[in-house]
Amino acid sequence: MDELLTPIMDEESPRLLQTISEHGGYAYVGMAAQAAADIRAAEAARDLAWEQLHSGPWHSVLPVWRDAYSMACLHGAKYHYRNGEFKEALRVLDMGVLMGGPVLRKDLDSAIETLSLKAREGENERFGEREANRLVSEEFNTAKALQVLPNRSLSCKLVVKRSALSLEGFLSEYFLSGSPVIITDCMAHWPARTNWNDLDYLKRVAGDRTVPVEVGKNYLCQDWKQELIPFSQFLERIQSNGSSASVPTYLAQHQLFDQINELRNDICIPDYCFVGGGELRSLNAWFGPAGTVTPLHHDPHHNILAQVVGKKYIRLYPASLSEELYPYSETMLCNSSQVDLDNIDETKFPKLAFGGVMVEVQLHTRNKSFICVLSCF
């Protein structure tokens, strides 16, 4: 059995271990010294780094402990790879990508590429030519959607649709004036338009990858939580979402395309992101079943939302009405409104009594959908 190559870790290990020692990580250094030959030592080192990652707010964690976590994950993955445990090695590497630091990221990405190929050997023949197992199979029914959407939904025609809008037109007519627009006929060439509605494809390229998901109605609810699960398990939850016992599971605002290169290759960055000298700030994925809701909020950047599969219901309101929307006073939630658009309490929020006017962005996902959001400018 060949070895996973980790050239950066091989070169950087002495310096990293010295830095970890200087920050009191003597126990970690002792375990790391044995990790190459002993899986128990590798797991112990990973546990020690994990404790440091959760010792306080994320922004206060010393960067070297994130790199220490990456190192321990690489040692563990190399052991599993030698033993032919490719899926377990891939899971450990994903944890390194999600929680680790930048120093060993290239080693992690290279090892993931090797493991992904190993894990999928023979699967292309197994899938072969076949009819797609679709994520969203039925046509959109507007009348059915209006039965579950808030009152007066889909009645506003102020946001216009423009087919293949030119960059000059986008800049002069919409961006400079701060006006929203729906741009059609500019994503037909994306492989994602077909691939992401194919469950077999998603399982094949990403099924064994570990992803962070949100469980519960939304992040403002007390029973809301986050989990790390295989992408295949996430797809199963989406398919079972219609059952009464299921709790919505949402892959939200995750840099999925930095993690899974095959999915990144399915999309293109729209030129609209760069008009007026703008730049791409982030590229995130939202992927969820019918009924998932992002609460009323505003973002720090301009967004281009690319709806790839399914339908998403969106409400836009002028930022000038922010105070009428009762934003939270806490720093962590100051960009979110206390108002639940699905159940507006006009007694608690009397400023809304004049007609339910809201602030900037309300995202209601009422169908299975897979979108990517590009924050720009």
C-alpha positions in Angstrom: 0.0 0.0 0.0 1.4 3.4 -1.0 1.5 6.3 1.5 -0.3 9.6 1.6 2.2 12.2 0.8 2.4 15.2 3.2 5.4 17.2 2.1 4.5 20.4 3.9 3.8 18.7 7.2 7.2 16.9 6.8 8.9 20.2 6.4 6.9 22.3 8.9 6.5 19.8 11.8 9.7 20.9 13.7 8.7 24.5 13.6 5.0 23.9 14.5 5.9 21.6 17.4 8.3 24.2 18.7 5.6 26.9 18.6 3.1 24.6 20.3 5.6 23.9 23.0 6.1 27.6 23.5 2.3 27.9 24.2 2.3 25.1 26.7 1.3 22.2 24.5 3.8 19.8 25.9 1.3 16.9 26.1 0.4 17.5 22.5 4.0 17.5 21.4 4.6 14.2 23.2 1.6 12.6 21.4 2.5 14.1 18.0 6.0 12.6 18.3 4.4 9.1 18.3 1.5 9.8 16.0 3.2 8.7 12.8 3.4 5.1 14.1 0.5 4.9 16.6 -3.1 5.8 15.8 -3.9 6.1 19.5 -1.3 8.8 19.8 -2.7 10.6 16.7 -6.2 10.5 18.1 -5.0 11.7 21.5 -3.1 14.6 19.9 -6.3 15.5 17.9 -8.3 15.4 21.1 -5.9 17.8 22.8 -6.0 20.2 19.9 -9.8 19.9 19.8 -10.0 21.0 23.5 -7.9 24.1 22.7 -10.2 24.9 19.7 -13.1 24.9 22.1 -11.5 26.7 25.0 -13.2 30.0 24.2 -14.7 32.1 21.4 -13.4 31.0 18.0 -11.7 34.4 17.3 -9.6 34.0 20.5 -8.2 30.6 19.6 -4.4 30.8 18.9 -3.8 30.0 15.2 -1.1 27.5 16.0 -3.8 25.2 17.7 -5.7 25.1 14.4 -2.5 24.0 12.6 -1.9 21.5 15.4 -5.4 20.0 14.7 -4.6 19.8 11.0 -1.4 17.9 11.8 -3.1 15.4 14.0 -5.8 14.8 11.4 -3.1 14.2 8.7 -1.4 11.6 11.0 -4.7 9.9 11.6 -5.7 9.9 7.9 -2.3 8.4 6.9 -2.9 5.5 9.3 -6.4 4.8 8.0 -5.2 5.1 4.4 -2.5 2.4 5.0 -5.2 0.1 6.4 -7.4 0.7 3.4 -10.0 2.6 5.4 -10.5 5.3 2.8 -13.9 6.7 4.0 -12.7 7.1 7.5 -9.5 8.7 6.3 -11.6 11.1 4.2 -13.8 11.9 7.2 -10.7 12.8 9.3 -9.3 14.9 6.6 -12.5 16.9 6.2 -12.4 17.6 9.9 -8.9 19.0 9.3 -10.3 21.3 6.5 -13.3 22.4 8.6 -11.4 23.1 11.9 -7.8 23.3 11.0 -5.4 26.1 10.1 -3.9 27.3 6.8 -0.3 26.0 7.1 -1.1 22.4 6.2 -4.1 23.1 4.0 -2.4 22.1 0.8 -1.5 18.7 2.3 -5.1 18.2 3.4 -6.4 19.1 -0.1 -3.9 16.9 -1.8 -4.7 13.9 0.5 -8.5 14.5 0.0 -8.0 14.4 -3.8 -6.2 11.1 -3.5 -8.8 9.6 -1.1 -11.7 10.8 -3.1 -10.4 8.9 -6.2 -9.8 5.8 -4.1 -13.3 5.9 -2.5 -15.0 6.3 -5.8 -13.1 3.6 -7.7 -15.5 1.5 -9.8 -18.5 3.8 -9.0 -18.6 5.3 -12.5 -19.2 1.9 -13.9 -21.9 1.2 -11.3 -23.8 4.3 -12.1 -23.3 4.2 -15.9 -26.0 5.5 -18.2 -29.2 5.8 -16.3 -32.2 8.1 -15.7 -31.3 10.7 -13.2 -32.6 10.2 -9.6 -33.8 13.8 -9.3 -33.7 15.9 -6.1 -36.6 18.0 -7.3 -39.0 16.1 -9.6 -42.3 17.9 -9.7 -43.1 21.2 -11.5 -43.5 24.3 -9.4 -47.2 24.9 -8.4 -47.8 28.6 -7.7 -51.2 28.0 -6.3 -49.9 25.4 -3.9 -47.0 27.6 -2.8 -49.4 30.5 -2.0 -51.2 28.3 0.5 -48.1 28.1 2.8 -46.4 31.4 2.1 -47.2 34.6 4.1 -50.1 36.8 3.0 -49.6 38.9 -0.1 -46.7 36.8 -1.2 -45.7 37.0 -4.9 -48.0 40.0 -5.3 -45.3 42.7 -5.6 -44.0 43.4 -9.1 -41.5 46.1 -8.2 -38.5 43.8 -8.7 -38.2 43.5 -12.5 -36.8 40.5 -14.5 -34.1 41.1 -17.1 -32.9 38.5 -19.6 -29.2 38.3 -20.0 -28.7 41.8 -18.6 -25.5 43.5 -19.9 -22.8 44.5 -17.4 -23.2 48.2 -18.3 -27.0 47.9 -17.7 -26.5 46.1 -14.4 -24.1 48.8 -13.2 -26.0 51.9 -14.3 -29.6 50.8 -13.8 -29.4 48.7 -10.7 -26.1 48.6 -8.8 -25.4 52.3 -8.6 -29.0 53.0 -7.5 -29.1 50.1 -5.0 -32.1 48.5 -6.8 -32.7 44.7 -6.8 -33.1 42.9 -10.1 -33.8 39.3 -11.2 -31.5 38.3 -14.0 -32.6 35.4 -16.2 -30.9 33.3 -18.9 -27.3 33.6 -17.6 -26.8 30.2 -15.9 -27.9 27.7 -18.6 -24.2 26.8 -19.2 -23.6 25.8 -15.6 -23.1 22.0 -15.2 -24.6 22.5 -11.8 -28.0 23.1 -13.3 -28.2 19.4 -14.2 -25.7 17.8 -11.8 -27.1 19.2 -8.6 -30.6 17.9 -9.3 -29.1 14.4 -9.6 -28.9 12.6 -6.3 -26.7 9.9 -7.6 -24.2 12.5 -8.9 -24.2 14.3 -5.5 -23.6 11.1 -3.6 -20.9 10.0 -6.0 -18.8 13.2 -5.8 -19.6 14.3 -2.2 -21.5 11.6 -0.4 -18.5 10.6 1.9 -17.6 14.2 2.7 -18.3 15.7 6.1 -20.3 18.9 6.1 -21.7 21.3 8.8 -25.5 21.5 8.9 -28.1 23.4 10.9 -30.8 21.4 12.6 -34.1 23.1 13.6 -36.3 25.9 12.3 -33.7 28.6 12.3 -30.8 30.0 14.3 -33.1 32.2 16.4 -34.9 29.2 17.9 -33.8 27.7 21.2 -33.8 24.1 19.8 -31.6 25.1 16.9 -28.2 23.3 16.8 -25.3 22.5 14.5 -24.0 19.1 13.5 -21.2 17.6 11.4 -22.5 14.7 9.2 -21.7 12.9 6.0 -23.2 14.7 2.9 -25.0 11.4 2.0 -26.7 11.5 5.4 -27.7 15.1 4.8 -29.3 14.1 1.4 -31.2 11.3 3.2 -32.6 13.8 5.6 -33.7 16.0 2.8 -35.5 13.1 1.1 -37.3 12.3 4.4 -38.2 15.9 5.2 -41.9 15.4 4.4 -42.4 13.0 7.4 -44.1 14.5 10.5 -41.2 13.4 12.7 -38.5 15.0 10.7 -36.7 18.2 11.8 -35.4 20.5 9.1 -31.7 20.1 8.3 -30.1 22.9 6.4 -26.7 23.3 4.9 -26.4 27.1 5.2 -23.7 29.7 4.5 -21.0 27.1 4.2 -17.9 27.5 1.9 -18.7 24.2 0.3 -16.9 25.0 -2.9 -13.6 25.5 -1.0 -14.1 22.1 0.5 -15.4 20.0 -2.4 -13.6 20.9 -5.7 -15.9 18.8 -7.9 -18.9 21.0 -6.9 -16.8 24.2 -7.5 -16.2 23.0 -11.0 -19.9 22.9 -11.7 -20.4 26.7 -11.4 -19.0 29.9 -12.9 -18.4 33.2 -11.2 -20.8 35.7 -12.8 -19.0 38.8 -14.3 -21.6 40.9 -12.4 -19.5 40.3 -9.3 -16.8 42.5 -10.7 -18.6 45.5 -12.1 -17.5 48.9 -10.9 -14.2 47.6 -9.7 -15.8 45.1 -7.2 -14.3 41.9 -6.0 -15.6 38.5 -4.8 -15.7 38.5 -1.0 -17.1 35.0 -0.4 -18.7 32.1 -2.2 -21.1 30.1 0.0 -23.7 27.4 -0.5 -27.3 27.0 0.9 -28.8 23.6 0.4 -32.1 22.7 2.1 -35.4 20.9 1.9 -38.8 22.6 1.7 -39.7 24.6 4.7 -36.3 25.9 5.7 -36.3 29.5 6.6 -33.5 32.1 7.0 -34.9 34.8 9.4 -35.3 38.5 8.4 -31.8 39.9 8.3 -29.3 42.1 6.4 -25.8 41.3 5.2 -22.6 43.3 5.2 -22.0 42.9 1.5 -24.0 43.0 -1.7 -25.2 39.5 -2.8 -25.7 37.8 -6.1 -27.9 34.8 -5.4 -27.7 32.1 -8.0 -30.7 29.7 -7.7 -29.5 26.4 -9.2 -32.2 23.9 -8.3 -35.7 24.3 -6.9 -37.4 27.6 -5.9 -36.7 30.1 -3.2 -39.2 32.7 -1.9 -37.5 36.0 -1.1 -38.8 39.2 0.5 -36.8 42.4 0.0 -37.5 45.6 2.0 -35.7 49.0 2.1 -33.0 49.4 4.6 -34.5 52.8 5.7 -37.1 50.8 7.6 -34.6 49.0 9.8 -35.7 50.5 13.1 -39.4 49.5 12.4 -38.2 46.0 12.2 -37.0 45.7 15.8 -33.4 44.4 15.3 -31.9 42.6 18.2 -29.7 44.7 20.5 -27.2 41.9 21.1 -24.0 42.2 19.1 -24.2 38.7 17.7 -27.7 39.2 16.4 -27.8 42.9 15.6 -28.3 42.2 11.9 -31.4 40.1 12.5 -35.0 41.1 13.2 -37.0 39.9 16.2 -40.1 39.7 13.9 -41.2 36.3 12.6 -42.8 36.9 9.2 -44.7 33.6 9.4 -46.4 34.8 12.6 -46.3 38.6 13.1 -47.2 39.7 16.6 -48.5 43.2 16.0 -49.1 43.7 19.7 -45.4 43.1 20.5 -44.3 44.9 17.4 -46.8 47.8 16.9 -44.7 49.6 14.3 -45.6 46.8 11.9 -49.4 47.4 12.3 -49.5 49.8 9.3 -49.1 46.9 6.9 -46.3 44.6 7.8 -43.5 46.5 6.1 -40.1 44.8 6.6 -36.5 45.6 6.3 -33.9 44.2 3.9 -33.7 40.5 3.2 -36.1 37.7 4.2 -35.3 34.3 2.7 -38.1 31.7 2.8 -37.1 28.3 1.2 -40.4 26.6 0.4 -39.0 23.9 -2.0 -36.0 21.7 -2.0 -33.2 23.9 -3.4 -29.5 24.2 -3.9 -28.2 27.7 -4.4 -24.9 29.5 -4.2 -24.5 33.0 -2.9 -21.7 35.2 -4.1 -20.9 38.2 -1.8 -19.4 41.0 -3.9 -18.2 44.6 -4.1 
